[in-house]
Amino acid sequence: MAAAGIVHRPLLFGSAIVLLTIMPPPIGAAQRHTASDNPSTFALTHAPINSDPQHLNFDQQYVPRKVTYYDKTIRMDKNPIKTVFNVCDKLIENRVYAVVVSHEQTSGDLSPAAVSYTSGFYSIPVIGISSRDAAFSDKNIHVSFLRTVPPYYHQADVWLEMLSHFAYTKVIIIHSSDTDGRAILGRFQTTSQTYYDDVDVRATVELIVEFEPKLESFTEHLIDMKTAQSRVYLMYASTEDAQVIFRDAGEYNMTGEGHVWIVTEQALFANNTPDGVLGLQLEHAHSDKGHIRDSVYVLASAIKEMISNETIAEAPKDCGDSAVNWESGKRLFQYLKNRNITGETGQVAFDDNGDRIYAGYDVINIREQQKKHVVGKFSYDSMRAKMRMRINDSEIIWPGKQRRKPEGIMIPTHLKVLTIEEKPFVYVRRMGDDEFRCEPDERPCPLFNASDATANEFCCRGYCIDLLIELSKRINFTYDLALSPDGQFGHYILRNHSGMTLRKEWTGLIGELVNERADMIVAPLTINPERAEYIEFSKPFKYQGITILEKKPSRSSTLVSFLQPFSNTLWILVMVSVHVVALVLYLLDRFSPFGRFKLSHSDSNEEKALNLSSAVWFAWGVLLNSGIGEGTPRSFSARVLGMVWAGFAMIIVASYTANLAAFLVLERPKTKLSGINDARLRNTMENLTCATVKGSSVDMYFRRQVELSNMYRTMEANNYATAEQAIQDVKKGKLMAFIWDSSRLEYEASKDCELVTAGELFGRSGYGIGLQKGSPWTDAVTLAILEFHESGFMEKLDKQWIFHGHVQQNCELFEKTPNTLGLKNMAGVFILVGVGIAGGVGLIIIEVIYKKHQVKKQKRLDIARHAADKWRGTIEKRKTIRASLAMQRQYNVGLNSHPPGTISLAVDKRRYPRLGQRLGPERAWPGDAADVLRIRRPYELGKPGQSPKVMAAGQPAMPMPMLGKTRPQQSVLPPRYSPGYTSDVSHLVV
């Protein structure tokens, strides 16, 4: 639909509401339709926006050709209810597209709020040119409200720029408890943390003083303010409340020399504002004409862009239609927020809340008789496209009529200093029950237990204690020294505040400083960005980095270390070769035709042929280079193999000896790891453990480094509570690598020659003295430390406490001394000998036991054989007696059967001479006993078990082969038990 528009605009007199409307033109007016059905012709009334009433219509930058704007003005009633009805009856009914609203500063914001509520319900944009309350920034209520003036709480941005210019870092904020007072505090804190990344200039709030509006007395709050360190006061208050605050502050001498007051616009107009106060004044704050002009141009610019991009639907025309949802109004509001033009009141732009940004301010200095003198400006820099603060410091007169800028802080001379046990920087010793004071080189450092409010007495000494003593003398302060309450340096914990944002809360030393329970930290405190965000650091008193501590690798001296020169495979082959060669030697000697051959003239003691046992003994003897006493090969073939085996043994033994020296004597490597870039650390294996101290600066470093994230995830589960525990575990071998500050680890390595640092330093930083944000001692401490470096004092501390020169030299000598073999290296050999001795003793015991068993067995066999022989002899005796008895009977029968005097009798008598009286066996025959024995011997030479043969007289003797001779013929005597021997043998018969 083609439409014409009318823009209504007032000449401002008193309270007025300026309405910009787009309506169909009067009847007869020229009209032009477009494809998009957007209004193309607008009418502008005679009321001028500037000196030229038609200036806007001829400005083609904002108004396209054949488009005319008209304006109309209505008065705004102070009664907000009547204002609502006027908006419905006189504006919305005529299809208003936008409204510009203004009001007197003293009339309150109820009527503008009523216009904003009503227009916003129908999505009609409203542009305010004088409303500065924080409530209009709430888009949940004022959904379509913009303003060409900034809200009061935006002055917090100017405060921060002024503090940065004057280098004030600690302030006290005084504000009312209403919406604007709390909004300016929130804006100050948020902007300070978001946009001021430089920790050296960021302002921190030491104390917040909130009061109820319509004050009667401010004395109670002033008492708290006097005890604070900061002397810079930022105040947001109404003119009436500011008068009460300045009155009471003057009575407490808090408006004189050394104090700094920076106030907002309302407080600047109090009739008792002290001399030297700095305040802010918004530029063009009372130029309604300029703000109206800028509003119209902003609106025209937005409509022009919107017409070219989309269709503008008709605005609502009836307040009674509650179901109207004008989407074009919502999109027009977005176009308005995106404007950025240079107007009569400066650079005009809006933030997401529709509030004016890039608004300029004058910096006012109150002089005598309440005169306001401009000493600076906060304005838009078109070259940098941002706001810029310019202040002429030489023109400022500070409280107490001083030309020199106050320090802004009360400098205390007695400080509470905290430290922590960390060798060699701080050694801690508990005082005995009978001790009342520390040693001369020590300082008392109690440990306060927060849980039971008790203190344990300790004494501290070391690098940092000496530094603190010298520092206090150089910059003239006294101190109370104490240990960290929880024994930690401190790390942050993210906590949810008010269910909206996460804030960092610090523990340990840092937490004590952040919460202002301590003034200074003198300890090996690493400077890093996370800590520097919340505390001040001096210049480093010692530069260091991060390194890795590990135990020096040693050649594995196991019980079988003497076997290391050869691999297991080679040892097995050598063992097999010994026995194979022994077997072949035996076989060669066994089957050789000359292996067992003996010459006829050879000695009868010539050694026997080689057996299998002797062959094994020979093979081992040659290999071990021991003397061979027996069992050498006899055949030529076996001896050739023996010579080859001797050459093999010589090579094996020589190779073993050389490798054994290399394995046991050569210098061991100094480190296992090459540094932080070692692949075993980056991709941690199960058998490699590394750790640091949880919540420490090293822990924070690993969190920041993305490339070390995989390593950190593995380390995190192994981290220790203290460095001391980790170092002890490295010494014990429970921890392979401990990652920590290089100063501490180099000290440990110089003290214990078994420890070593691996790789180059990384994450280089320094140790600094920690102070509160905005501490007046920061510069003094930094200058003193720089002087210590120049004078050589810090180098002296390094030599005294860290390097321990004599210990380090001993470690260097230890490294240069060639490694020697000890029992640890050769224990396996001695154990092998011991096993051999034990084996020999065991075998001899077995042999003795076996021999005893054999002897017992032989005795039993001998006894059995003797018994058998005895039994056999007894049987033989019986047989002999029976035979003798039979012969005697036969003899007796023969005697009785022949008569005397016969030939047989004569023969018998000759054969068997008659015995006389009973004599012993040796006297059986009368005559010479020798003859008897001689005659008996031939008989007894008969074979055992056979009866002697009786030879007849005259029978020739049988020749006997005795050395080729024949025994002479002899007479044969009767048997021993014949009657010639004894007359009675009956007792022998069984």
GIHUWO-V116404 format. One line per field, one symbol per residue. psi: psi as a letter, one per 40 degrees, with the letter a starting at -180 (. if undefined). Layout:
# GIHUWO-V116404
psi->???
This chain:
# GIHUWO-V116404
psi->hhiiihhhhihhhahihhhhihiiiiheihihiidefihehihhaehidadhdedddegeddhiifhhiiiihiihiehddddddddddecddeghdihhiiiideeieddddddddddddefhihhieeheiddeeheddgdfhiieiiideeeddddddddddefhehihhhiieaddddddddddddddddegdheeehhihdhhhhiiifidieddddddddeidifhhhhhiidddddddddddddefeeaheihhhiaddddeiefhiiehhiihhifdegddddddddddddddddddddedihhiiiieheegeehggdddddddddddeigihadeahhiiadeeihifhiihhhhhaiffhhhheiihihhddefiihhhhgddehhiiefidhhideihhiehihhiaihgiedhhhhhhideieiiideiihgihhhddefihhhihiiaddddddddddddegiiihhiihdeeidhiihhihheedihihhiaaddddddefeidihgighhhidddedeiiiiihehhaahahhihhhihhgidfdeeddiidddddddddddddddddddddddeheedehhideiieeiiiihiddddddddddddefiiheifiididdddddddddddddddddddddddddddedihiididieadehddddghidehhiiahheiddddddddhdeeddddddddeeiididddddddddeedhdhhhahddddddddddheeiihhaiiifhaihihhiiheheedddddddddddddeedddddddddddgddddddddddddhihihadddeddddddddddddddddddddddddddddddddddddddddddddddddddddddddddddddddddddddehiieidddddddddgihibihiidefdhiahdddddddddddeeiiieihihhhihehiihihggfeihhihiihiiidfidddiehedeeh.
